[in-house]
């Protein structure tokens, strides 16, 4: 029972102690053997290892390492999650859905479409990248490719920021609602779900999803842990989409007035907000790529 409780074979220790006594080495008891921390102070680790089955403790340590890898992967993509979270165009579409007929019910389909559009491509790209790294048999080349991809995504976001800012200056006086917003007013649940996913994959979010997938592919994660990390990523990116949905279900009348006021403001300033977010994300990605390359 002592073996199973502690992971140490006491009979093997006593047998080895008896053999050493016949060779002129002083015998020690089991209590003396454990008087120091794990017995390492009495003899070096290589001599103790045959009798101390330390592999009993290894699964927990490995589990702790995996959990640490998951936390580090999520922490490393917090700026990307924040940039995905602040999405003025999908948020404006959500407000259109909330202020339409059967808005609270349709908003759930819209939010699920947004969440799935974040989760599915990110997981597939990260899984494919993970398989590619495992097939290549090394992380040196993958690290170089990661720097290149992050730099490329930063350049794309910078271009999107410039285009969005120029669009804001051009349409600052007369900002009309896009055609898809008018479609959402009378759309069915399935159409709302599909539009929620399509609107999510806009020029701002696609580079961010690719960058997050590259980071997750390089993390030491199993497939299940990768799915969990991507779920946290998608949930964090969908936070500002689901908060208004929860608010509508809790206080429908008060929130309806607020959303009616927010709708024209988001339509008029969505290009400016998009430009600022893309610029900040582009600077962060380009700075990270440059710092990693030196």
N, C-alpha and C positions, 0 to 999 in steps of 0.2 A: 504493500500500500504506500510505503514511503516513496517508492520509485515513481508511482503515478502521481503522487501529490506534489512532489518537488521536481521531477524530471531528472533525478540523480539516482544511479544504481549504487546503494550503500554497500551491497555485498561485494561489488567489484572494487570499491574503495578499500574495504577491510582486507580483501584478498591481496590487493597490491601492497597494502601496508605491511601485511605479514611477510610477504616476499622480500620487502626492503629491510625488514628487521633482521632477517637471516644474513643479509649482506652488510650488516654493521650500521644500518641506517635506523635512527630512532623511530619507534612506532608512535603513531598519533591516533587519537580517537576521532570519531565523526564530528563531535562537537568542536574539537580543536581545528578540524579541517574547515569548518564553516565559521570559525571565530573571526576571520577576515571576510571582506565582502566577496561573496561567491567563490572563496578559496583562491582567488587569483594571486593574492599576496604571498601565499606559501610556495607555490610552484608556478612556473610560467604556463601560459595558456595552452601551448601545444601539448604539454604533458598531461594537463587536466582534461583536455577535450575528450579523450577516449572514455572517461568515466562520467563526465557531466554532459548530458544530452541537451546541449543548448539549442538544438533545432526545435525543441518543444516551444521555445519562446519566439522563434523566428516568424511564425505566421502573424502574431500580433504586431511585431515590429514592422513587418512588411505591410500590414494593413494601415498602420500609422503613416508609413511612407506614402502609400497610395492616397490617403486622405489629405496629406500635406501637399501632394502633387495636384490634387483637385483644387484645393484652396489657392495654391499659387497660380494655377491656370486661370481661375476666375478673377483673382486679384490683378493679374497682368492684363486682363481685357476690360477692366472697369472703365477706362476712358472710352473704349469702343461701345460698351453697353450704354454709357451716358449719351454718346452721340446718336446711337440708334434710338434711344428713348425719346429724344427731342426731335420729333418728326412732324413738322407743321402740316404737311400735305395729308398724311394719314389722319392726323388729329382733326383737320378741317372736314375730312370725309366722315369721320365718326360723329362730329357735331351735326352734319347733315342727316345722318341716319337717326340720331337721337331726337331730332326735331321733326322727323317725318312720322307718318302713320305707323303705329305699332313699333315705334322707335326703340323702346327698351328691349323688346324681344329680338329685333333685327340687330341691335348693337352687340348682342352675344355672338351672333354669327360673324359679324364684322371683326370682333376681337379675336375669335378663334381663327379666322382667316389670316389676320395679322400675325398671330402666334405661330401658326403652321408655316407661314412664309418665312419666318425667321429661323425656325427650328430645322426644317427639312433640308434646305440647301446647306446650312452650316454643318449639320451632322454628316451629310453625304460628302462634302468637300473635305472635312476633317478626317473622316474614315478613309477616303481615298488617299489623302496625304499620308496618313498613318501607315497604310499598306505599302505605299511607295517607299517610305523611309525604311520599313522593315525589309522590303525586297532589295533595296540598295545595300543594306547591311551596314549602314553608318550614318552618323548625324552631322559629319563635317560638311558634306555637300548640301545637305538639307538646310543647314544653318545659313549657308551662302544664298541659297534660293529663297529662304525666308526674308533675308535682308532685301533682296531684289524685288520680291513681291510686295513687301511693305512700302518700299520706295515708289514702286509703280502705282500702288493704290493711293499713296500720298499725292502723287502728281495728278492722278485722275480727280481726286477730291479738290485739289487746288483749281483745276480747270472748271469743275462744276461750280465752285464758289465764285469764280470770275464770271461765268455765264449767268448764274443766278443774280449776281449783283447788277450786271448790265441790264438784265430783264427787269429788275426792280426799278432802275433809273428810267427805263423806257416806258414802263406801264404804271408809273407812280401815280399819275393823275387819274387814269381810268383803268381800274382793275376789275375785270369781269370774272364771274364764276366759271370754272371749267365745265365742259359739257358733261363729264362723268359725275359731277356733283348733282346736276339736275336728274341724272339717271338714277341716282341713289334714292331720290325722294319716293319713287314708285316701284322700286325694284323688289323682287322676291327674296326669300331667305337665301336661296342658293346663289343668286346673283350677287347679293351683298357679301356672302362668304368669299366668292371668287374675286370680287373687286377689292375686298380687304387684303387678300393675298397679293393681287397684282399691284395695288398702290404701294404696298410695303416694299416691293422690289424696285425702288426708284434709283436714279443715278447716285444718290447719297448713300443709301443703305447697302447696295451691292458691293462696293469696295470695302465697306466696313465688315460685312459678313465674310468676305474672302480673307481679310486680315485676321479676323477672329478664328476662322477655320485653320489657318496656317499655324497660329499659336497653339491651338488645341491639338493639332496633329503632331507637334513636336513634344508635347507633354507625355510623360510616362503613365498612360492611362489605358485601362482595358476598354473593351467596347461598351460595357455597361456603364462604367465610370465616365466615358466620353459622352454617352447619352445623357447622363445626369448633369454633367457640366454644361452641355449645350442647352438642356432644359432650363437651367439657372440663367444662362445667357439670354434665352428667348423670353423668359419670364421678366427679367430685368429690363430688357428692351421694350416689352409690352406694358410696362408699369403705367405710363401716362395714357395708355389707351384704355386700360381696365379701370383706372381710378374714376374717370367720368361715368363709366357704366355702373360701377358700384354706387356712385353718388346719385345717379338717376333713380336707381331702385330704392334708395333710402329716402331721398327727398325729391320727388319728381317735379313738383310745382316750382320750388325755389330754383332748382337746377335748370329748368327749361328757360327761365328768364335770363340766366347767366349765359347759357349756350347760344341763345338768340343774339346776345350782344357780342359774343366772341366770334361768331361766324363771319360777319363782314370784316372784322379786324384781321382774322387769319387769312382771308382771301386777299386782302390788300397788302399784307406784309409777309406772306409766306415765302416769297423769293428772298427777302432780306434776311429773315431768320435762317433760311436754308443756306444762304451765303456765309453767314457768320459761323454756323455749326460746321460746315464743310471746311472753312478756313482754319478753324481751331483743330479739327481732326487731321487735316493735311499737315499742319505744322507739327503736331504731335507725332505722326507717323514718319515724316521725313526726318525729324530730330532723332527719333528712336533708331531709324535705319542708319543714320550717320554715326551715332554714338556706338552702335553695334559693329560697324565696319572698321572702327579704329581701336 
